[in-house]
């Protein structure tokens, strides 16, 4: 299986990442990727960019260094209603929205039932195409319910390489393995992402790919393993 676009990356704008859009795009080109998702954190995360950052993403070229740029966001879930940290009209102006739980954004995450109900509500938002790092042990979930919800709403669940490499969210591996096995069995969509916070991390998917293979996830389930499949999933014609 070959991943053709890294759809989870962060720039300096996230406040805790270390590369520019141009640096990420050049790294994507060197890695042989066709697409790059710029998914800086929403304004609800401490240090995150102002909403104007996302309003102004129209200035980012559609292609840099031969790589198609998807202007996106990793939105933060703010409360148990599933509210995100950017208004719907701003989200609609972007190419791609992923959302996830993060610390210091309003939810203290040990209530598995409430977390699950919250994530199911988030997936009902048609603008949310992917749930970032759902295996985070700080925010436990009923994983089968989440995977069933992802299938019903056609939302991809991310296998996050940084989580598996213990760069972030240590202790995620067992949860991610369970999610991967459930996705393989139930047939839910999967996104494989690097979660790069510096250009050297762009296109690094080794552990996520290994987990997908071990779980028996089909190539056809991975939305960013095919250019045509990715564009169709995001609602682009070409």
C-alpha positions as CSV (number, residue, x, y, z in Angstrom):
1,X,0.0,0.0,0.0
2,X,1.3,3.4,-0.9
3,X,0.1,6.6,0.7
4,X,-0.2,9.4,-1.9
5,X,-1.0,12.4,0.3
6,X,-0.1,13.3,3.9
7,X,-3.4,14.9,5.2
8,X,-2.3,15.7,8.7
9,X,0.5,18.3,9.1
10,X,1.2,21.4,11.1
11,X,3.0,24.6,10.4
12,X,4.4,27.4,12.6
13,X,0.9,28.7,12.9
14,X,-0.1,25.9,15.3
15,X,2.2,27.5,17.9
16,X,4.1,24.3,18.7
17,X,5.3,23.2,15.2
18,X,8.4,24.3,13.4
19,X,8.1,24.5,9.6
20,X,6.4,26.7,7.1
21,X,3.9,25.7,4.4
22,X,6.7,25.9,1.8
23,X,9.0,23.7,3.8
24,X,6.3,21.1,4.3
25,X,5.4,21.2,0.6
26,X,9.0,20.8,-0.5
27,X,9.4,17.8,1.9
28,X,6.2,16.3,0.5
29,X,7.6,16.6,-3.0
30,X,10.9,15.0,-2.0
31,X,8.8,12.1,-0.4
32,X,7.0,11.6,-3.7
33,X,3.6,12.7,-2.4
34,X,1.0,14.2,-4.7
35,X,-1.0,16.0,-1.9
36,X,-0.5,17.7,1.4
37,X,-3.1,18.6,4.0
38,X,-2.2,21.7,6.0
39,X,-4.2,21.1,9.2
40,X,-3.1,23.6,11.8
41,X,-4.9,23.5,15.1
42,X,-8.0,25.6,15.6
43,X,-8.0,28.7,17.8
44,X,-9.3,26.8,20.8
45,X,-5.9,25.2,21.5
46,X,-3.5,27.3,23.6
47,X,-1.0,28.9,21.1
48,X,-3.2,28.1,18.1
49,X,-3.8,30.6,15.3
50,X,-6.6,33.2,15.3
51,X,-9.7,32.4,13.2
52,X,-8.4,35.0,10.6
53,X,-5.6,32.5,9.8
54,X,-8.2,30.1,8.4
55,X,-10.2,32.9,6.7
56,X,-7.0,33.9,4.9
57,X,-6.0,30.5,3.7
58,X,-7.3,31.5,0.2
59,X,-3.9,33.1,-0.2
60,X,-2.2,29.8,-0.1
61,X,-1.5,28.5,-3.6
62,X,-3.3,25.4,-4.7
63,X,0.0,23.8,-5.8
64,X,3.5,24.3,-4.3
65,X,6.5,22.4,-5.6
66,X,4.2,20.2,-7.7
67,X,2.2,19.1,-4.7
68,X,-1.5,19.9,-4.4
69,X,-2.2,21.8,-1.1
70,X,-5.4,21.0,0.8
71,X,-6.2,24.0,3.0
72,X,-7.5,22.5,6.1
73,X,-7.8,22.5,9.9
74,X,-7.5,20.1,12.8
75,X,-10.5,21.5,14.7
76,X,-10.7,21.1,18.5
77,X,-13.8,19.6,20.1
78,X,-14.8,22.1,22.8
79,X,-17.6,20.5,24.8
80,X,-19.8,17.4,25.0
81,X,-22.3,18.8,22.4
82,X,-19.6,18.3,19.8
83,X,-19.0,22.0,19.2
84,X,-15.9,22.8,17.3
85,X,-13.6,25.9,17.7
86,X,-14.4,27.5,14.4
87,X,-17.7,28.7,13.0
88,X,-19.4,26.6,10.4
89,X,-19.1,29.3,7.7
90,X,-15.3,29.4,8.1
91,X,-15.1,25.6,8.0
92,X,-17.0,25.7,4.8
93,X,-14.4,27.9,3.2
94,X,-11.7,25.2,3.7
95,X,-10.9,22.2,1.6
96,X,-10.8,19.7,4.4
97,X,-11.8,19.5,8.1
98,X,-10.5,17.0,10.6
99,X,-11.5,17.1,14.2
100,X,-10.3,15.6,17.5
101,X,-10.0,15.7,21.2
102,X,-7.1,17.7,22.7
103,X,-6.1,18.6,26.2
104,X,-6.7,22.1,27.5
105,X,-9.6,22.7,25.1
106,X,-12.5,22.3,27.5
107,X,-13.0,18.5,27.8
108,X,-11.5,16.5,30.6
109,X,-11.7,13.1,29.0
110,X,-12.1,10.2,31.3
111,X,-15.8,9.7,30.8
112,X,-15.9,7.0,28.1
113,X,-19.7,7.2,27.6
114,X,-19.7,11.0,27.2
115,X,-16.7,11.0,25.0
116,X,-18.3,8.4,22.7
117,X,-21.5,10.3,22.5
118,X,-19.6,13.5,21.8
119,X,-17.6,12.0,18.9
120,X,-20.7,10.5,17.3
121,X,-22.2,14.0,17.3
122,X,-19.0,15.5,15.7
123,X,-19.2,12.9,13.0
124,X,-22.7,14.0,12.2
125,X,-21.3,17.3,11.0
126,X,-21.0,16.8,7.2
127,X,-17.9,19.1,7.0
128,X,-15.9,16.8,9.3
129,X,-14.2,14.3,7.0
130,X,-11.7,12.7,9.5
131,X,-11.3,12.1,13.2
132,X,-7.7,12.7,14.3
133,X,-5.9,10.2,16.6
134,X,-9.0,8.5,18.1
135,X,-6.8,6.1,20.0
136,X,-5.6,8.8,22.4
137,X,-5.8,7.1,25.9
138,X,-6.5,10.4,27.6
139,X,-9.9,10.4,25.9
140,X,-11.2,6.8,26.1
141,X,-14.0,5.7,23.8
142,X,-16.3,2.8,23.1
143,X,-14.4,1.9,19.9
144,X,-16.9,-0.3,18.2
145,X,-19.6,2.4,18.6
146,X,-17.2,4.9,17.1
147,X,-16.3,2.7,14.2
148,X,-19.9,2.0,13.5
149,X,-20.6,5.7,13.6
150,X,-17.8,6.4,11.2
151,X,-19.2,3.9,8.8
152,X,-22.7,5.4,9.0
153,X,-21.5,8.9,8.4
154,X,-18.7,8.1,6.0
155,X,-16.1,9.7,8.3
156,X,-12.5,8.4,8.1
157,X,-10.7,7.4,11.3
158,X,-7.0,8.3,11.4
159,X,-4.2,5.9,12.1
160,X,-1.7,8.5,13.4
161,X,1.9,7.6,12.9
162,X,3.1,10.0,15.7
163,X,0.8,8.3,18.2
164,X,2.2,4.8,17.3
165,X,5.8,6.1,17.4
166,X,5.1,7.5,20.9
167,X,6.1,10.9,19.7
168,X,2.7,12.1,20.9
169,X,-0.1,10.5,23.0
170,X,2.0,7.8,24.6
171,X,0.0,4.6,25.3
172,X,-2.1,4.8,22.2
173,X,-0.8,1.7,20.5
174,X,-3.3,-0.9,22.0
175,X,-6.2,1.4,21.3
176,X,-5.1,2.1,17.8
177,X,-4.7,-1.6,17.1
178,X,-8.3,-2.2,18.4
179,X,-9.6,0.6,16.1
180,X,-7.7,-0.8,13.2
181,X,-9.1,-4.3,13.7
182,X,-12.6,-3.0,14.0
183,X,-12.2,-0.9,10.9
184,X,-11.0,-4.0,9.0
185,X,-14.0,-6.0,10.2
186,X,-16.7,-3.4,9.9
187,X,-15.4,-1.7,6.7
188,X,-15.1,1.9,7.9
189,X,-12.8,4.3,6.1
190,X,-9.3,5.0,7.3
191,X,-6.9,7.9,6.9
192,X,-3.2,7.4,7.5
193,X,-1.4,10.5,8.6
194,X,2.0,11.5,9.9
195,X,0.9,14.4,12.2
196,X,4.1,16.0,11.2
197,X,5.1,19.1,13.3
198,X,8.3,19.6,11.4
199,X,9.1,19.1,7.7
200,X,11.3,16.0,8.4
201,X,8.2,14.2,9.6
202,X,6.1,14.7,6.4
203,X,5.4,11.4,4.7
204,X,6.5,9.2,7.6
205,X,3.8,6.5,7.8
206,X,5.8,3.3,8.5
207,X,4.2,2.3,11.8
208,X,0.7,3.2,10.7
209,X,1.1,1.2,7.5
210,X,2.4,-1.8,9.5
211,X,-0.6,-1.6,11.8
212,X,-3.0,-1.4,8.9
213,X,-1.4,-4.4,7.3
214,X,-1.5,-6.4,10.6
215,X,-5.2,-5.5,11.1
216,X,-6.1,-6.6,7.6
217,X,-7.3,-3.2,6.5
218,X,-8.0,-3.3,2.7
219,X,-6.2,-0.8,0.5
220,X,-9.7,0.3,-0.8
221,X,-10.6,1.5,2.8
222,X,-7.7,3.9,3.0
223,X,-8.9,7.1,1.5
224,X,-5.4,8.6,0.9
225,X,-4.0,5.5,-0.7
226,X,-5.5,6.5,-4.1
227,X,-5.5,9.9,-5.7
228,X,-9.0,9.4,-7.3
229,X,-10.4,8.0,-4.0
230,X,-9.0,10.9,-2.0
231,X,-10.5,13.6,-4.3
232,X,-13.8,11.8,-4.4
233,X,-13.8,11.5,-0.6
234,X,-13.1,15.2,-0.2
235,X,-15.7,16.2,-2.8
236,X,-13.3,17.4,-5.5
237,X,-13.7,16.6,-9.2
238,X,-10.0,16.6,-10.1
